[in-house]
């Protein structure tokens, strides 16, 4: 059975990655990302795809399958990339 657009967004490999600059004022230019690639594990403050701000979210080094629209300032994770 073919995947619908929402299933594809959640399960397909990323077609692009964009470096993230932590900020409190602007969502990602590319819209909702399918996940975050993290170079150095730690915590992050994010605005989820549902528009909810979550603070102290633990992120592992590597792929974190969290759909979000912004990484806010603060947190200890670094070298973060939005996956599209």
Wavefront OBJ file of the C-alpha trace (Angstrom):
o trace
v 0.000 0.000 0.000
v 1.479 3.426 -0.936
v 2.289 5.913 1.804
v 0.205 9.073 2.054
v 1.942 12.473 2.334
v 1.913 12.517 6.167
v 3.347 8.993 6.414
v 6.009 9.833 3.842
v 7.019 12.940 5.803
v 7.473 10.832 8.944
v 9.222 7.844 7.375
v 11.216 8.887 4.297
v 14.846 9.925 4.420
v 15.538 13.643 4.486
v 16.043 15.289 1.112
v 17.870 18.292 2.624
v 19.400 19.483 5.882
v 19.766 23.089 7.014
v 21.918 24.393 9.881
v 19.846 25.733 12.769
v 20.477 29.073 14.427
v 18.801 29.105 17.830
v 16.393 32.032 18.136
v 13.254 33.050 19.974
v 11.576 35.093 17.249
v 11.388 33.245 13.936
v 10.252 29.808 12.817
v 12.319 27.834 10.310
v 12.123 29.350 6.829
v 11.492 25.850 5.459
v 8.523 25.269 7.777
v 8.060 22.092 9.790
v 11.151 19.899 9.724
v 10.906 16.123 9.970
v 13.608 15.895 12.621
v 16.805 17.316 14.047
v 20.310 16.044 13.407
v 22.477 16.877 16.428
v 26.276 16.925 16.492
v 26.686 17.284 20.259
v 24.032 15.758 22.514
v 22.359 17.875 25.162
v 19.072 19.652 25.744
v 17.093 22.043 23.555
v 14.118 24.323 23.811
v 11.856 23.769 20.814
v 8.529 24.818 19.346
v 6.869 21.625 18.167
v 4.931 21.173 14.942
v 1.804 21.561 17.110
v 3.007 25.021 18.205
v 3.836 24.043 21.793
v 7.078 25.259 23.392
v 8.949 22.471 25.193
v 12.005 23.284 27.302
v 14.864 21.018 28.290
v 14.113 18.436 25.602
v 16.887 15.814 25.687
v 18.484 15.301 22.268
v 20.854 12.477 21.414
v 23.803 12.803 19.064
v 22.501 11.887 15.624
v 18.908 11.771 14.404
v 16.097 12.962 16.671
v 12.720 12.295 14.979
v 10.982 15.370 16.395
v 8.926 17.446 13.974
v 9.352 21.082 14.972
v 9.329 24.644 13.625
v 11.961 26.333 15.801
v 14.857 25.734 18.177
v 14.818 28.486 20.772
v 17.810 29.911 22.596
v 19.150 28.030 25.581
v 19.830 24.357 25.944
v 23.150 22.578 25.700
v 22.850 20.665 22.411
v 24.995 22.102 19.612
v 25.663 21.637 15.905
v 21.931 21.203 15.208
v 20.556 20.700 11.702
v 16.893 20.703 10.596
v 16.063 17.732 8.371
v 13.581 18.214 5.507
l 1 2 3 4 5 6 7 8 9 10 11 12 13 14 15 16 17 18 19 20 21 22 23 24 25 26 27 28 29 30 31 32 33 34 35 36 37 38 39 40 41 42 43 44 45 46 47 48 49 50 51 52 53 54 55 56 57 58 59 60 61 62 63 64 65 66 67 68 69 70 71 72 73 74 75 76 77 78 79 80 81 82 83 84
